[in-house]
Amino acid sequence: MSIRLRLTLWYSALLAVTLFIFSVSIYLFVNYNSYRDAKNEIQEQLRNMNIVGSLDYFNGLNLDFDNPFASNVYIQVSNYTNGNIVQSDNLTRAKKKFPVPDANTAREGYVTLKVDQYKFLTYQYPLHLKQNKQLVGLLQIGVYTGPIDNYMRNLRTILIIASFAVIAIAFTIGLFLARQAFRPVENVIRAAKSIQNESDLSMRIPRIGPNDELGRLTDTLNGMLGRIETTYNELDDAYKAQRRFVSDASHELRTPLTTIRGNIELLERMWPPALESGHPETGGETEEDRRMAMTREAMHDIAGEAKRMSNLVNDLLALARADAGYQMEKTLQPLLPLVEDVARRAQLLPRNADWKIGNLTAIHNVQVIAHADFLRQLLFIFVENAFKYTPNGYVEMRAVRSQDQAGIIIKDTGMGMNADEVPHIFERFYRADESRGQTSGTGLGLSIAKWIIDEHGGSVEVSTREGQGTTFTVWLPIAFHDDVNEV
C-alpha cells in the first residue's frame, strides 16, 4: 500500500470519526429539544387539570378534563376498581385506547406507547385515595409523536447519507491532492530506477516545485548522487589501472619465466649422469659431488617454483581478461570428442589416484556453443583439482544428460570438504583447509573455472562430504543433439 493511499485512508478515517461525533451530537440535540416540547405540552395540561379523587362521584372516580390545553394532547383515565375508562373527546373520536398497565406495575413517569401504528409520548400518573392512599386509577396524558418521529427519521437518514457522501468526496479529493503532493517522490523513484537500469550515475533528479521538504530531499539526493559518481569514477579508474597492471605484469612476467624454465630444463638435461651416483673412478662421493648434488637439488626447486609462477601468471592473465569483459569467440563444438581428448590427456597428469573414464555415451552427437580451448581448460581444472586432493582411491569422469543440458561429472574419493567451505570455493585465492593434506596451488583455478562456466551459460553443482570425496557436475546448454540419453 502506497504512502499517499495510507495518508488518505488515515485522513478519511479521522474525518469519519469527526462526522460521526458531530452527527450524533446534532441528532441527540434535536431529539432532546423536539421531545422536550412535547413534554412541555403534557406538563402544561397536567397543571391545568383539576384532579379530585373520590369514589362518591362519577363512576367512582371523577376527573375534570374538559377543554384540554391543546388538541394534540390526548387524555385517558382508567379506573382499577371497576374497569371503567374515560377519554378526552379527541381520543374518543379517534377510536383509540391507550394500553393500560397492570395496577401492580403502574408507575409515574414518561413512557412511549404504540397504539396500532401510531406512537404516543405519554405521562402516566397513578391516582390514590386521600384517606388510605389506595390506588384507584391511572391518568394517562399523551401527545402524538408521529411528526416528531418522522422528522427524526429523516434527520437520521440525511445525516448518514451526507456523512458518507462527504467522506467519499473527501477521500477522492484527498487522494488526488496526495498524488499531487507526492509527485516529486514519484520523480525521485523514476530517476532512481533509471540510474539503476542504465547504470548512469551522471543522471540527476529533476527539481520541480517549491523549496519544501520534498524539494530539499531532491537537492540532498542530487548532492549524494554527485558524490557517489565522483567516488565511483575514482574507484573505477583505480580498478582499471589495477587490471591493466595485472594484465601487463602477467604479459611481462610470462617471457622471463619461460626463459628461466627453459634454461633450467636445459641444464638438467646437460647434467652429467655420473654425478648422481658418485665419482666414476673412485666410486665414492667427494665434496665436489655433494656440492653438485645440492646445486642440482636447488635447480629442481627453481624449476618447480618457476613452473608454479608460470601457472600463477597464466591464471592472473585469465582473470584479468575476465575482469576486462573479455568475450570468448564461441562456435558450435561436438562435446564428446572434446571430453574424450581431456580424458586421454588427463591420464598423463601427475597423480597418486587411479584415473577412470566412465560412460560418455550420454553426450554422443551432442553439440554445444563453446570455445574449445577454454572448455578443455575448465575440465582440466576440475580433474587436476581432484588429483590434488585424492592421495589414494580414484578419480572418475563420466557424462549425463538432463533435458536440454549436458553434464560432465568429475568425481573423486579424496579428502572432501566441510559444508561450510563449499560457498567459498569459487572465490579468488580461497583454498580449503591445507592441514588435511600436502597440496599446492594458488586458489585461482576454481575462480577461472566459474568464469568459463558463466561465459558458456552453464552451471556447476557440488556434492561433497569430508573424508569421502567430492563430485563436481558441470552443466552446459545443448545446442544440437541427435539422440536422447537422459538421467
N, C-alpha and C positions, 0 to 999 in steps of 0.2 A: 504494500500500500504506500503510495507516494506521500510526501510530506504535505503537499497542498491539499490532498484529499483528507488527510488526518486533521489538519487545521480546520478545514471546512466542517468536518463532522463535529469537532470539538465546539466550534462556534455555534453550529446549528443546535447541538445538544444543550449548550448554555442558553441559547435563545428559547428553546423549547421549555426548559425548566422555568425561565423567567415568565414566558407567556402562560404557562400552567398556573404559576402562583398568582399572576395578575388576573387571569380569567376566573380562578376560584374565588379570589377576593371580590371581584365585581359581582359574581353570581351570589355569593353569600350576602354581600351588602344589599343588593337589590331584593333578594329573597327576604331578608330581615325587614326592610322597610315596607315591602308590599304586604307581608302578613301582619306587620305592626299596625297598619291602617285598618285591616280587618278586625284585629283585636281591639283597637280603639272604639270601633263601632259597637262591638259586643259590650265593652265596659260602659259605654255611654248609655246603651239600652238598659244594662243592669242597674245603673244608678237611677234611671228614670222610672224604674218599676217599683210598685208598692207591694212588697211581699208580706202577706199576713197568713200565717199557718194556723188553721183551725179546723177541727172535724165537724163543727156545727154549721158550717156554711156549705156552699155549692159542692155537691157530691163528696162531702167530707173534706175537701181542700179547695179553698177559694183564693185565687190569684188574680189580680187586676193587671192585664197586659193589653188593654185596648189601645189603639193608635200607637203602634210601636214606633221607635225612634226613626227607623228607615225601612223602606220596603224591601231592602236587601237582607234584613235581619229576620230570621225565622225562629219562632219560639214554640217549644213543646214542653208540657208539664205532664209527668206520668205519676199516677197515684199507686203506690205499692200496696195500699190497704185493700183497695177494691179493683185495681187494674184499669181504672179509667184513664183516658188520655185527653188532654185539652191542648189544642193547637191554635196558633195565630192564623188569621184569615189567609194570608198569602201561602202558608204551608198547607192549609186545608184545600185551597183552590188548586194547588199543585198536586194534591192527592198523594202526598209523600209522608213518610213517617220515619223519624229518627230511630235508629236501633236503640233499645233501652237495655242498659246493662243490668245484671242481677243486683239485688239490693246489697248483697254482701261485697260486691266489687265496685260499687258506685263510689267515686272519689271526685273531689272538687278539682277542677283544672281544665286545661285545653286539651281536646282530643280531635283527631281528624276522622270523620265518619264518611262512609261511602253509601249513598242511597241510590240504588240501581247503578247508573253510570256517572252519577253526579257526586262531587266531593264537597264536603262542608267542613269548615273550621268551627268547632262547637265548644262552648264553655259549659261545663256541667256543674250544677250547684245542688248538692243534696239538701232536702227540706226536712227539718226536725221540729217536733212539738216543743214549745217553750217549757211546758211543765216537766216532762221527763226525758227530753232530748231524744225521743223516739223518731227514727227515720220513717217518714210517711210518704215522701215523694222525691222526684228528681226534676229539676228545672234544667232544660237544655236550650241555650241560645246559640244559634248558628248563623254563619254567613256563607253564602255560596262562593266557593273559591275557584270555580271553573275558569273565569277570565284570568285570574292570577296564575293558575296552573298552566294555562296555555301560553301566557306571557313568559313565564319562567322556562317552559319547554322550548319556546322559540329562542329565548336568550341563550339557553344552553347550546342549542344547535348552532346558532350564529357564532358563539364563542369557539366552539370546537372546529367548525369549518374555517373560520377566519384564522385560527391558530395554525392549522395545518397548511392553509394557503400561504400564510406569512412565512412559515418555516420552509416550505418548498421554494418560494421566491428567494428567501434569504440564502438558502443552500445553493441555488443556481447562480445568483449574483455573486455569492461568496466564492464559489468555485472559479468563476470567471475572473474575479479580482485576484484570487490567489494565483491563478495561472499567469496573469499579467505581472504580479509581483515577483513570481519565481522565474520569469522568463530569463533573467540574467543567469540563473542557476542552470537552466537548460543550455544556454550558450557555453557555460563552463564545461558541462558534461560533453556536449558535441565537440568542443575543441580538444578536450582531453582524449576522447575516443579517436579523433583524427590524428593526434600526436601518437597515440598508441598504435593505431593501424598503419600509419605511414612512417613511423619512427623518425619523425621530423621535429626535432626539438626547437627549431627556429620559429615554429608557429606560435602565435600569441592569441589570447582570448580577447575578442572584440569588446571594447569598453562602451557600454550603452547605458544611458540613464543617469540619474543624479549621483552625487557623491555620498550615497548612503552606505549601509553595512555591506550590501552586495557589491557596490562599486569598489569599496576598499578591499573586499575579498578578491575581486578580479585583479586589482593592482598588485596585491600580495602574491597571488598565484603567478601573474606575469613576471614579477621580480624573481620568484623562486625558479620559474622555468628558465629565465635568463642565466641564473647562477648554475642550474643543472646543466644547461647547454655548454657553458664555459668549462665546467668541470669535466663533462663528458668528452668534450673535444680535446682537452688536455690529456685525459686518460687514454683516449683513442690514439692520439698522436704517440704517447709513450708506448702503448701496446703495439702499434705499428712499427715503431722503432725497435722494440724488443723482438718482434717477429722477424724484421729484416736482419737484426743482429744474429738471431739463431740460424736463420737460413744462410746468411753469408758466412757465419762461422762454420756451419756444417759443411758448406761447399769448400771453404778454405782448408778445413781440417782433413777432408777426405784424401786429398792428394798426398800430404806428408805422411799420413797414417798408412796409406797404401804403399808408399815408398819404404817406410820402416818395416812393414810386414814382408815386403818382397826381399829386402836385404837380409832380414833375419832368416827367412826360409832359405835364401841362397847360402848364407854362412853355415846353416845347419847341414845342408847337403854337401858342402865342401869340407865339413869337419872330418878329420882322419878317424876311421873306424877303430884303429888300434888304441886310440886314446881312451876308449870306453872300457877296454879290457886289460889295461896295464901296458907297460913298456914291452915291445916285441922282443927285445934282445935279453933283457934281464928277467922278464916275466914278473917283475914286481912293480909296485906303484911308487913312483917317485914324487917328489914335492911338486915338480912341474906338472905331473899328471893330475895331482889333486887340484892345483890352481886351474888347470884347463877344464877339469870336470866342474868346478864351481862356476867357471866362466860359461860353460855350456848350460848349466842349470839357470844362470842369470839370463842367458839368451832365451831359454824356454819361457821364463817368466815375462820377459819383454815381449815375446811373441804373443803370449796369452793376453797380456794387458793391451797390446796393440789391437788384437782381434776384438777384445771387449770394447775398446774405444771406438773401433770402426763400427761395430754394431750400434753403439750408443749414438754415434754421429748419424748413421743411417736412420735410426728411429727418430731422432730430433728433426732431421730433414723431412721425414714423412709427416710428423706432427706440424712442422712449420707450413707445409703445403696445406694440411687440413685447416689450420687457423687462417691461412690466407684465402680460403674459399676455393681451393683447387678443385676443378671439375674433371672427373675421370672421363675419358673417352670410351664409352661402353658400346659394345656390339653384341650381336646375337652369338652366343657361345654354347656348344654342346657341353653339358655338365659332366657326363660320365668320363670322357677321355681326360678331362682336366683333373678330376678326382683320382683317376687311376694313375696319372702321372705323379701326383703328390704322394700317393700310397707307395709307388715304386721307389721314389727317391727318399721317402721317409725312412726306409729300412737302412739307409746308409748313414743316418744321423747317429752321433754318439749316444749310447743308451745302455742301461742295465736291464730294462724290462723287455719282454717279448713283444714283437710287433705283429698284430693280427689284422688281416684285411677281411672284413665281414662281407655280408651280402650287399652288393651295389646295384642289383637289378632294378631296384625301385626307381632309379634315375635313368634307366635306359631310354634313349631317344628324347630325353628332356633337355630343353634349351632355355638358357637364361640370358637376360641382358646384363652383361658384366664386362669388366676389364680383367682379362685372363691373368695378367701378372699379379695384380693386386689380390685377385681371388686365391691364387696359389699362395701368396704371402699370408693371407688370412688363415688358410688351413695349416700352413707350416707353423704359424704362431701357436695355434692350439696343440698341434702334435708335439712341438718342441717343449711347450709348457707341460704337457702330460708326461713326457720322458723325464723332464727335470724333477718332477715331484713323485716319480714312481721308481724307487730304488730296486724294487723287485715286483714280480707279478707280470702284468701285461697291459698294453695299450691297444685299443681296437678302434678301427674306423669302419663305419657302415652307413648306409643310406636308407631313408624312409621317405614316404610321400603322405601328404595330408591335404586333400582338396587341391587348391591351386598353388601349393608351396612344396618345395623340395627341401628335405632336411639332411644335413651331414652330421653324423653323430661321432664324436671323439670321446671315447670312454677309457678311463684308466682305473687301476686298482691301487692307487698310491695313497698318499697321506690324507687326502681330502681336506676340507676346510670347515671351520666353525661357521655356524649360520650367521653370526654377527659380521663375518668378513665378506660375505657374498655381495652386499650392496656396494662395497668399495673396490671390488677387484678391477673395475674398468676405469678407476681414477688414475691419473698420471702419477708415476713414481710410488704408487701404493704396492706394497708387497705383503703377502701373508706372513705369518709368524715364521721367521727364519730359524728359530730354535728347534723346529721339528725336522730339520734336515739340512744337509750341506748343499745349498743351491746358490746359483749366481744369477744375476740379471739386474736390469735397470728399473723394472716396474713400468716400462712403457709399452711392452708388447701387447697386452690386452687393450690398452687405450687405442693403439693403432688398429687392432682388430675391430673394435667397436666402431671406429670411424669408417673403416672399409664396409662393415655391415650396413651402417646407416646410409652410406653413399649408394649402396645397391638396393636400398629399400627393404632390407631384411630385418631379422631379429635374432636374438640368441636366448636360449634357455639354459639355466644352470641347475644341476642337481648334484648335491654333494653331501657327504657325511664324514665327519672326522674319523680317520683311520680306515675308511672303507672305499675311498676313491671319489672321483669327480667325473661327471658327464656333462659335456657341452654339446648342445644341439643348435646348429646354425641353420636358420630357415631363410630360403631365398625364394622370391616370387618366380613362378614358372611363366616363361614367355610362350613356350610351344612344347607340346608333347604328343606322342603317337599312341601310347598305350597307358594303362592305368594300373598302378600297383600302390594302393594306399594302405596306411596303417589303420 
